[in-house]
C-alpha cells in the first residue's frame, strides 16, 4: 500500500512506494536516468507509466509462461508480431508504400 505524506504547507504529497531491485537492474536504471538527465526516481516513474499504459492498451495481462521471454530480441519480435495481428483483427487498414507524386497537366495561360 503506498504511503502518503504531508508537506510543510499541509498539502498532501504524491503517494510513495518502495521497490527492491537487483544491483544489475538498478545500475541499468541509473544509466538510463543519466542518459536522459533524470533522477533515478523520475526515470523509474516514467518507465512504470509507459509499462502500465502499454498493458492497459493491450488489456492483456502477462501470462506466467511468457515471463522468461519479456527481455531480448525474441520478446521484441513476439510483441511486434502480436501487435500486427491485433491490427489485422481490428480492421484498420494503413496505406502501403511511399506516397506517389501527382503529375498535374501543364497549366494553360
Secondary structure by P-SEA (a helix, b strand, c coil): cbbbbbccccccccbbbbbbbcaaaaaaaaaaaaaacccaaaaaaaaaaaaaaaaaaaccccccccccccccaaaaaaaaaaaaaaaaaacbbbbcccbbbbbbccccc
